[in-house]
Each structure stands twice: as structure tokens, then as C-alpha cells.
Amino acid sequence: MNPKIPDLLHTATILRFYEDKLSGSPGDRFNIFQLLGVGSREVQTHNPYLVEFLKSKGMHSLGSRPLAAFIRRFDLPLNPQTTRVDSEVHIGPVTDETGGRLDILLTDTVSRRQVAIESKIFAGDQKNQLQRYQNAFPGALIIYLTLDRRDPHEFTIRDSSKILCLSYAEDIIAWQEDCRREAAGAPLVRETITQYINLLKHLTNQNTNTRMNSQIIETVLKDKTSFAAFNELVNAQNAVHAAVIVRLRAQCEAIATPLGLIVEFSNIAGRYGSFSFHDEAMIAQSISINFQFQTPYYRDLNFGICYLDLEKRDLAPAGICEEFRKVFNDGQKEDWWPAIMAWPNRNNWVNDTFGDIAFGSFQSELADKVTKMLTIVRASQARHVQ
């Protein structure tokens, strides 16, 4: 092991300790988006926020400058002075080729050029979704906006040559920093932008503390040995996470055994990786209690009750979604799920969950959700028998 590794870890620990002290009151970490529990919601939070700053007559009072910065940064074929911004654009009932609801549409009222924006925070791709938008707005550039600039799934678009992939992690943060500079004379707007940038950094596993980042960089680049030690730590990341997953498996078994359930893990680090709980009665009804990542490497975790086989979903008891909503105050139906919702404060395991699995409260949180969902299943099964 590189002899500088303990020094690097020790330095990082000390920096975090003193930054916590220097941060002052708990208000220094106050974030209204996280406080209200809306930080991971596309429709209620991110889309309206983007629309507000793209509109020239938005309440931000910055005029067309945010829109102009957006057009300039991404080299869009629009004029900020003549561009109209529409949100939640309904394009008809959904079929294989048409319909749906587009998040944001930018239209230059003079040139008639258009840019369509489809935003994805934790929602998965829908079949032919981008294709339907492309058919509805022929010639338009479609921006596919995700947390990490991932490519759209092949089942959502046939020709991706007119798709511009952008990320919240880099592109939207960079644009919001442009907007923050424009808001130098508007303190409330500037602070709102800062909080939104910090929210995006939290969602995308980035350190919000610029000063601490600078000190860590200085330590890593102190000499060649320190830099090599840093690389060794980075290269060990996957092995460390794998060791944490071993602990997770043990915790799941500890939860499942008293409840008479069986645990199964499936491609846990991949897209749609999952871990689930079930028993023989649930298998007979083609359902299980499931926790599933929507994007690779432990990101965008959903939980709920899913079908094991779509062709056998009629075997599942009725009323699961209704009971789920009563218990969790949220939830919806999807093709494979009679009930599903995001687990918002567990959406980025690298950032917010691995440490709690290894040292913290995750097992009790997981046990609470499994127990509640099992109660929902048992009640639905009892009604089904009647």
C-alpha cells in the first residue's frame, strides 16, 4: 500500500471536521429544496425551475439574460429576443408514434426553429417517447437532459442524430453559474440559484464545498507519491463498494428471515439492478417487494411492489396501489409495478447511502419499508381470498 494513503485519508478527515466547524450555524447548510422533500421531483421542482429561468418575463427579473446564456452556452439556433417558452406541452393521446406531454418547448417565433427539452431526474425512459416528440416537432433539436448526460435507451428513439444529451451535473450547473453572475444585483435570486446549484451537486455526488475541494486538490498534487496514493484510493472504490454490498446482503437476510421472506439480488450495480423480498404465496401471485435502481452504479432508487411476470399479473391481488398510497402518501402504477415510487433521499448511493449501510441507520430504514409493504401485500391477499 502506498505510504501516503493514510496521510490522505487523515487529511480529508481533518478537513471535513474543520469545515463542519467553520460552516457556522446549521443554517449554512439550509436548502429549501431538500427541506421540502422536492429535490428529486422532475415535474414539481426541476421543470418549473428551468422554465422560470428560461422565460424572459420570469419573476427572476433578469429579462432575457438567462435564456440568452442558455442559448449561447449550448449553441442553440434561437434568438433570445424572439423565443417563446412553453411547458408541459400536450401533443395528444399516446400511441406508438404520437402523443405524450413534452416537458419544455422553445420556439423562435420569427425563424420558427424549435428546441424541445425532455428532463429526466429519476424517471426511466418510456417506449418511443423521444420518437413521439421527434414526430410531433419535425426538424426540432431535442435536448435529452439527465443527471449524468447518459444516452437515451434505444427503445425510446430510432434516430438519435438530432438528440443533444446534456447533464444537470455539468451543463445545467454551468448555466446556472452564468445566471448567478447575471444576478449579482439581485441577492434573493442569486441565493436561490446557489441553493439550486447545491441541490444539483448533492443529486450528482459532487462536493458543494469549494474551499474543501481546493484544499484536497492541493494535498493530492503536493507530490508524485501523493498523486499515486490518490489514484490507488480511486481504483479501490469498486472493491470498497462491493464489500459494502456484502454487508447489505447480510442486513437484508436479517430483515427477511423473521418475516419468512427470501431475498434475491439481481445485477445490483447495473441499470435496473435490484434486490427483492418474497415468499411462496407472493410467487404464486407473481409479485414481490422490490428495490430497483433506474440507472447504473447504484443511482435513482425506486421501491414498491412489482410483477414477476407480466403475463401472470392478473394473479396479483387488487388494490395494492391504493393501499400503497395510503401508507407512503405517494406511489403510482407502471407496466411492471402495481405500486412504485422513488426513494428520494437514497437516490445516489455513492453519495448518501454506502456510509449508512456500513455504519449507520440504513438497515432500520429498509426494514421499515419492507415491513410496511409486506403488510400491504398481506392485506391485499386477504381481500383477494374473500
C-alpha positions as CSV (number, residue, x, y, z in Angstrom):
1,M,0.0,0.0,0.0
2,N,1.2,3.5,-0.8
3,P,2.5,5.1,2.4
4,K,0.7,8.3,1.6
5,I,-2.8,6.7,1.6
6,P,-3.2,7.0,5.4
7,D,-2.0,10.6,5.2
8,L,-4.5,11.4,2.5
9,L,-7.4,9.9,4.4
10,H,-6.3,11.6,7.6
11,T,-6.1,15.0,5.8
12,A,-9.5,14.5,4.3
13,T,-11.0,13.6,7.7
14,I,-9.4,16.7,9.3
15,L,-10.6,19.0,6.5
16,R,-14.2,17.7,6.8
17,F,-14.1,18.2,10.6
18,Y,-12.8,21.8,10.4
19,E,-15.1,22.7,7.5
20,D,-18.0,21.5,9.7
21,K,-16.8,23.8,12.5
22,L,-16.2,26.7,10.2
23,S,-19.5,26.4,8.5
24,G,-21.1,28.1,11.5
25,S,-24.7,27.6,12.3
26,P,-26.8,24.8,10.8
27,G,-28.4,27.4,8.6
28,D,-25.2,27.4,6.4
29,R,-26.4,24.0,5.1
30,F,-30.0,25.1,4.8
31,N,-31.5,24.1,1.4
32,I,-35.2,24.8,0.8
33,F,-35.5,22.2,-1.9
34,Q,-34.2,19.4,0.3
35,L,-36.1,20.7,3.3
36,L,-39.4,20.4,1.4
37,G,-38.5,17.0,0.1
38,V,-39.0,18.1,-3.5
39,G,-35.4,17.9,-4.7
40,S,-35.8,14.8,-6.8
41,R,-39.1,15.6,-8.4
42,E,-39.0,16.5,-12.1
43,V,-42.5,17.8,-12.7
44,Q,-42.9,19.7,-9.4
45,T,-39.4,21.1,-9.0
46,H,-36.9,20.9,-11.8
47,N,-39.1,21.6,-14.8
48,P,-40.8,24.6,-13.3
49,Y,-37.4,26.0,-12.1
50,L,-35.9,25.6,-15.6
51,V,-38.9,27.2,-17.2
52,E,-38.9,30.1,-14.8
53,F,-35.3,31.0,-15.7
54,L,-35.8,30.4,-19.4
55,K,-38.7,32.8,-19.6
56,S,-37.7,36.4,-20.4
57,K,-40.6,37.7,-18.3
58,G,-40.0,35.4,-15.3
59,M,-40.1,36.5,-11.7
60,H,-36.3,36.5,-11.6
61,S,-36.4,40.0,-13.1
62,L,-33.3,39.2,-15.2
63,G,-35.1,39.6,-18.5
64,S,-33.8,37.5,-21.4
65,R,-30.3,37.2,-20.0
66,P,-30.7,33.7,-18.6
67,L,-32.3,32.5,-21.8
68,A,-29.5,34.2,-23.8
69,A,-26.9,32.5,-21.6
70,F,-28.6,29.1,-22.2
71,I,-28.7,29.6,-26.0
72,R,-25.1,30.8,-26.1
73,R,-23.7,28.0,-23.9
74,F,-25.3,25.2,-25.9
75,D,-25.1,26.9,-29.3
76,L,-28.8,26.7,-30.0
77,P,-30.4,28.1,-33.2
78,L,-32.6,30.6,-31.4
79,N,-32.8,34.3,-30.8
80,P,-33.5,35.1,-27.1
81,Q,-35.5,38.2,-28.0
82,T,-38.0,36.3,-30.1
83,T,-38.1,32.9,-28.4
84,R,-41.3,31.7,-26.6
85,V,-41.1,29.1,-23.8
86,D,-43.9,26.6,-23.2
87,S,-44.0,23.9,-20.6
88,E,-46.0,20.6,-20.2
89,V,-46.8,20.7,-23.9
90,H,-49.6,18.2,-24.6
91,I,-49.3,16.6,-28.0
92,G,-52.3,14.2,-27.9
93,P,-53.1,10.7,-26.6
94,V,-50.1,8.4,-26.5
95,T,-49.8,5.8,-29.3
96,D,-46.8,4.0,-30.7
97,E,-45.9,7.0,-32.9
98,T,-47.7,10.1,-31.5
99,G,-48.8,11.8,-28.3
100,G,-47.5,12.5,-24.9
101,R,-46.5,15.5,-22.8
102,L,-43.3,17.3,-23.6
103,D,-41.5,19.0,-20.6
104,I,-40.3,22.2,-22.3
105,L,-40.5,23.6,-25.8
106,L,-38.6,26.7,-27.0
107,T,-39.9,28.3,-30.2
108,D,-38.3,31.1,-32.1
109,T,-41.4,33.0,-33.2
110,V,-39.6,34.6,-36.2
111,S,-37.5,31.7,-37.6
112,R,-39.9,29.0,-36.4
113,R,-37.0,27.0,-35.2
114,Q,-37.7,24.8,-32.1
115,V,-35.8,23.1,-29.3
116,A,-37.6,20.5,-27.3
117,I,-36.3,19.6,-23.8
118,E,-37.0,16.3,-22.1
119,S,-35.9,16.2,-18.5
120,K,-35.1,13.0,-16.6
121,I,-34.1,13.1,-12.9
122,F,-35.1,9.6,-11.7
123,A,-37.8,8.6,-14.2
124,G,-36.8,5.9,-16.7
125,D,-37.2,6.1,-20.5
126,Q,-40.6,5.3,-22.0
127,K,-41.1,3.3,-25.1
128,N,-40.9,5.5,-28.2
129,Q,-41.1,8.7,-26.0
130,L,-38.4,10.7,-27.8
131,Q,-39.6,9.3,-31.1
132,R,-43.1,10.6,-30.5
133,Y,-41.6,14.1,-29.7
134,Q,-39.5,13.9,-32.8
135,N,-42.5,13.1,-34.9
136,A,-44.6,15.9,-33.3
137,F,-41.8,18.5,-33.9
138,P,-40.0,17.6,-37.1
139,G,-36.8,19.4,-37.5
140,A,-36.6,20.4,-33.9
141,L,-33.5,19.8,-31.8
142,I,-34.3,17.6,-28.9
143,I,-32.3,18.1,-25.7
144,Y,-32.2,14.9,-23.6
145,L,-31.4,16.2,-20.1
146,T,-30.3,13.8,-17.4
147,L,-28.3,13.9,-14.2
148,D,-25.2,12.4,-15.8
149,R,-25.6,13.0,-19.6
150,R,-26.5,9.4,-20.4
151,D,-27.7,8.4,-23.8
152,P,-31.4,7.6,-24.3
153,H,-32.3,4.0,-24.3
154,E,-32.6,2.6,-27.8
155,F,-36.3,1.8,-27.4
156,T,-37.2,5.4,-27.0
157,I,-35.8,6.8,-30.3
158,R,-34.9,5.3,-33.7
159,D,-32.6,8.1,-34.9
160,S,-30.6,9.9,-32.2
161,S,-28.7,12.2,-34.6
162,K,-30.8,15.1,-33.6
163,I,-30.6,14.4,-29.9
164,L,-28.4,16.7,-27.8
165,C,-27.5,15.0,-24.5
166,L,-26.9,17.4,-21.6
167,S,-26.4,16.8,-17.9
168,Y,-27.6,18.5,-14.7
169,A,-24.2,17.6,-13.2
170,E,-22.2,19.8,-15.5
171,D,-24.3,21.6,-18.1
172,I,-27.1,22.9,-16.0
173,I,-24.8,23.8,-13.1
174,A,-22.6,25.7,-15.6
175,W,-25.6,27.6,-17.0
176,Q,-26.9,28.4,-13.5
177,E,-23.5,29.8,-12.6
178,D,-23.9,32.0,-15.7
179,C,-27.3,33.1,-14.3
180,R,-25.8,33.7,-10.9
181,R,-23.3,36.1,-12.4
182,E,-26.2,37.9,-14.1
183,A,-28.0,38.1,-10.8
184,A,-25.2,39.9,-9.0
185,G,-27.5,42.8,-8.1
186,A,-30.5,40.6,-7.1
187,P,-29.5,38.9,-3.8
188,L,-32.6,36.8,-3.4
189,V,-32.4,35.5,-6.9
190,R,-28.7,34.9,-6.5
191,E,-29.2,32.9,-3.3
192,T,-32.0,30.8,-4.9
193,I,-29.6,29.9,-7.7
194,T,-26.9,29.0,-5.2
195,Q,-29.3,26.7,-3.4
196,Y,-30.4,25.0,-6.7
197,I,-26.7,24.5,-7.7
198,N,-26.0,22.9,-4.3
199,L,-29.1,20.7,-4.8
200,L,-27.8,19.5,-8.2
201,K,-24.4,18.8,-6.7
202,H,-26.0,16.8,-4.0
203,L,-28.0,14.8,-6.5
204,T,-24.9,14.2,-8.7
205,N,-22.4,13.3,-5.9
206,Q,-20.4,16.5,-6.0
207,N,-18.8,18.3,-3.1
208,T,-20.6,21.6,-2.5
209,N,-17.7,23.0,-0.5
210,T,-15.4,24.7,-3.0
211,R,-12.9,25.6,-0.3
212,M,-12.6,22.0,0.8
213,N,-12.2,20.8,-2.8
214,S,-9.3,23.2,-3.3
215,Q,-7.5,22.0,-0.2
216,I,-8.0,18.4,-1.2
217,I,-6.6,19.1,-4.7
218,E,-3.6,20.9,-3.2
219,T,-2.9,17.9,-1.0
220,V,-3.3,15.4,-3.8
221,L,-1.0,17.4,-6.1
222,K,1.6,18.0,-3.4
223,D,4.0,15.4,-5.0
224,K,4.0,12.4,-7.2
225,T,3.6,10.0,-4.4
226,S,0.5,11.7,-3.1
227,F,-1.0,11.7,-6.5
228,A,-0.3,8.0,-6.8
229,A,-1.9,7.4,-3.5
230,F,-5.0,9.2,-4.7
231,N,-5.1,7.0,-7.8
232,E,-4.9,3.9,-5.6
233,L,-7.9,5.1,-3.5
234,V,-9.9,5.8,-6.6
235,N,-9.1,2.4,-8.1
236,A,-10.1,0.7,-4.8
237,Q,-13.6,2.4,-4.9
238,N,-15.3,-0.5,-6.6
239,A,-13.9,-3.1,-4.2
240,V,-14.9,-1.0,-1.2
241,H,-18.5,-0.7,-2.6
242,A,-18.6,-4.4,-3.3
243,A,-17.6,-5.0,0.4
244,V,-20.5,-2.7,1.5
245,I,-22.9,-4.7,-0.7
246,V,-21.8,-7.9,1.1
247,R,-22.9,-6.1,4.4
248,L,-26.2,-5.1,2.6
249,R,-26.9,-8.7,1.8
250,A,-26.4,-9.7,5.4
251,Q,-28.7,-6.9,6.5
252,C,-31.4,-8.0,4.0
253,E,-31.2,-11.5,5.3
254,A,-31.6,-10.3,8.9
255,I,-34.7,-8.4,7.8
256,A,-36.2,-11.2,5.7
257,T,-35.7,-14.2,8.0
258,P,-38.0,-13.2,10.8
259,L,-40.7,-12.2,8.3
260,G,-40.5,-15.6,6.5
261,L,-39.2,-14.0,3.3
262,I,-36.5,-14.8,0.7
263,V,-34.0,-12.2,-0.6
264,E,-32.7,-12.1,-4.1
265,F,-30.2,-9.7,-5.7
266,S,-30.1,-9.1,-9.5
267,N,-27.2,-7.3,-11.2
268,I,-27.1,-4.9,-8.3
269,A,-24.6,-2.4,-9.8
270,G,-26.2,-2.3,-13.3
271,R,-29.1,-0.5,-14.8
272,Y,-32.3,-1.9,-13.3
273,G,-30.2,-3.7,-10.7
274,S,-32.4,-4.7,-7.8
275,F,-32.9,-6.6,-4.6
276,S,-36.2,-8.1,-3.7
277,F,-38.1,-9.9,-1.0
278,H,-40.8,-12.6,-1.5
279,D,-42.3,-15.8,-0.2
280,E,-44.1,-18.7,-1.8
281,A,-47.5,-17.0,-1.6
282,M,-46.2,-13.9,-3.3
283,I,-44.5,-16.0,-6.0
284,A,-47.9,-17.8,-6.6
285,Q,-49.4,-14.4,-7.3
286,S,-46.4,-13.2,-9.4
287,I,-45.5,-10.3,-7.1
288,S,-42.5,-9.3,-5.0
289,I,-41.3,-6.4,-2.8
290,N,-38.7,-4.8,-4.9
291,F,-36.0,-2.1,-4.7
292,Q,-34.6,-1.2,-8.1
293,F,-32.0,1.3,-9.4
294,Q,-33.1,3.1,-12.6
295,T,-29.6,4.0,-13.7
296,P,-26.3,2.1,-13.4
297,Y,-24.0,2.1,-10.4
298,Y,-26.4,2.5,-7.5
299,R,-28.4,5.5,-8.8
300,D,-32.0,6.5,-8.8
301,L,-33.5,4.0,-6.4
302,N,-37.2,3.2,-6.6
303,F,-39.1,0.9,-4.4
304,G,-42.5,-0.8,-4.5
305,I,-44.3,-4.0,-5.3
306,C,-43.6,-5.4,-8.8
307,Y,-44.9,-8.2,-11.0
308,L,-42.6,-11.2,-11.5
309,D,-44.2,-12.0,-14.9
310,L,-46.4,-9.5,-16.9
311,E,-48.3,-12.4,-18.5
312,K,-49.3,-13.5,-15.0
313,R,-50.1,-10.1,-13.5
314,D,-53.8,-11.0,-13.3
315,L,-52.9,-13.3,-10.5
316,A,-51.9,-10.4,-8.3
317,P,-54.4,-9.2,-5.7
318,A,-56.3,-5.9,-6.4
319,G,-56.0,-2.7,-4.5
320,I,-52.2,-2.7,-4.0
321,C,-51.6,0.8,-5.3
322,E,-54.4,2.3,-3.3
323,E,-53.1,0.8,-0.1
324,F,-49.5,1.8,-1.0
325,R,-50.5,5.4,-1.4
326,K,-52.3,5.4,2.0
327,V,-49.1,4.1,3.7
328,F,-46.5,6.1,1.8
329,N,-48.5,9.2,0.8
330,D,-47.2,8.6,-2.8
331,G,-46.9,6.0,-5.5
332,Q,-48.1,5.2,-8.9
333,K,-48.8,2.2,-11.2
334,E,-46.4,1.3,-14.1
335,D,-46.3,-1.6,-16.5
336,W,-44.2,-3.8,-14.2
337,W,-45.4,-2.3,-11.0
338,P,-48.8,-2.3,-9.3
339,A,-47.2,0.3,-6.9
340,I,-43.9,2.2,-7.2
341,M,-42.2,5.4,-6.0
342,A,-38.8,7.0,-5.7
343,W,-36.8,6.8,-2.5
344,P,-35.6,10.4,-2.8
345,N,-33.0,10.6,0.0
346,R,-31.5,7.3,-1.2
347,N,-31.1,8.2,-4.9
348,N,-27.3,8.3,-5.1
349,W,-25.7,5.5,-3.0
350,V,-22.1,6.7,-3.6
351,N,-23.1,10.0,-2.1
352,D,-25.6,9.2,0.6
353,T,-26.1,5.5,1.4
354,F,-22.9,3.4,1.3
355,G,-21.7,5.0,4.5
356,D,-25.1,4.4,6.2
357,I,-25.1,0.7,5.2
358,A,-21.6,0.3,6.6
359,F,-22.0,2.4,9.8
360,G,-25.5,3.9,10.1
361,S,-29.2,3.6,10.0
362,F,-30.0,2.1,6.6
363,Q,-30.9,-1.3,7.9
364,S,-33.7,0.1,10.1
365,E,-35.0,2.3,7.2
366,L,-35.0,-0.6,4.9
367,A,-36.7,-2.8,7.4
368,D,-39.4,-0.2,7.9
369,K,-40.2,-0.1,4.2
370,V,-40.2,-3.9,3.8
371,T,-42.4,-4.4,6.8
372,K,-44.9,-1.8,5.6
373,M,-45.0,-3.2,2.1
374,L,-45.4,-6.8,3.4
375,T,-48.4,-5.5,5.4
376,I,-49.9,-4.1,2.2
377,V,-49.4,-7.4,0.4
378,R,-50.9,-9.4,3.2
379,A,-54.0,-7.2,3.4
380,S,-54.4,-7.3,-0.4
381,Q,-54.0,-11.1,-0.3
382,A,-56.6,-11.4,2.4
383,R,-59.1,-9.4,0.4
384,H,-58.3,-11.4,-2.7
385,V,-59.2,-14.7,-0.9
386,Q,-62.5,-13.3,0.2
